[in-house]
C-alpha cells in the first residue's frame, strides 16, 4: 500500500459541552453565585477564538470541525491541552 494512494477516513469527537459547563460553574463561583448563562460562555469563547457563536455551536454539536488554529484557541480559552477537548475516533486507512 502506498501512502500516496491512501485515503484516511476518520471522525473527531469533542468534549466542548463539558468544558463549557465547567467554565460556567467557575464563572458563577467568581461572581458570588450570580447567574451566568451557557450563551455567555459560548459568546466569550467565540470572541476569544475570533469566530461567531454559531461556529462554536456547530463545533459543539459536531456538525463542523474547527481548523487547527481555532481548536488551539479553544483549548487555550479553557487552559487545557487540545487533546482534552478534541479526539480522533475510529481511525482507519482505506486503500484506493
C-alpha positions in Angstrom: 0.0 0.0 0.0 1.4 3.4 -1.0 0.7 6.3 1.3 0.3 8.3 -1.8 -2.9 6.4 -2.7 -4.2 6.0 0.8 -7.3 7.9 1.9 -7.6 8.5 5.6 -11.1 8.2 7.0 -11.7 9.4 10.5 -14.1 11.2 12.7 -13.5 13.5 15.6 -15.4 13.9 18.8 -15.3 16.8 21.2 -15.9 17.4 24.8 -16.8 21.1 24.3 -20.1 20.9 26.1 -18.4 19.6 29.2 -15.7 22.3 29.2 -18.3 25.0 28.7 -20.3 23.7 31.7 -17.2 23.7 33.9 -16.4 27.2 32.7 -19.9 28.3 33.6 -19.6 26.9 37.1 -16.3 28.7 37.5 -17.8 32.0 36.4 -20.8 31.5 38.8 -18.3 31.0 41.7 -16.3 34.0 40.7 -19.4 36.2 40.6 -20.6 35.0 44.0 -23.4 32.9 42.8 -24.8 35.4 40.2 -26.4 33.9 37.2 -24.2 33.1 34.2 -25.7 31.7 31.0 -24.2 29.0 28.8 -24.8 31.5 26.0 -22.5 34.0 27.8 -19.7 31.4 27.9 -20.2 30.5 24.2 -20.1 34.2 23.2 -17.0 34.8 25.2 -15.3 31.7 23.7 -16.3 32.8 20.2 -14.8 36.3 20.9 -11.6 34.6 22.2 -11.4 32.5 19.0 -12.4 35.3 16.7 -15.3 33.3 15.3 -19.1 33.6 15.6 -21.2 31.9 18.3 -22.8 30.0 15.5 -19.4 28.5 14.6 -18.9 27.5 18.3 -22.4 25.9 18.3 -21.7 23.9 15.1 -18.4 22.7 16.5 -20.1 21.8 19.8 -22.7 19.7 18.0 -20.1 18.0 15.9 -21.5 19.5 12.7 -18.3 21.3 11.8 -14.7 20.6 12.6 -12.5 23.5 13.7 -9.4 24.5 12.0 -6.2 23.7 13.9 -5.8 27.3 14.9 -9.4 27.5 16.3 -9.0 24.2 18.1 -5.9 25.5 19.7 -7.6 28.8 20.7 -10.5 26.8 22.2 -8.1 24.8 24.3 -6.2 28.0 25.3 -9.5 29.5 26.5 -10.1 26.6 28.8 -6.5 26.4 29.8 -6.3 22.8 28.8 -4.5 20.7 26.2 -6.2 20.5 22.8 -6.4 16.7 23.2 -8.7 17.1 26.3 -11.3 18.9 24.1 -10.9 17.1 20.7 -10.2 13.4 20.0 -9.9 11.3 16.9 -12.3 8.4 16.7 -12.4 5.2 14.7 -9.3 6.0 12.5 -8.7 3.7 9.6 -6.8 3.7 6.3 -8.7 2.9 3.1 -6.6 1.8 0.2 -7.7 3.3 -3.2 
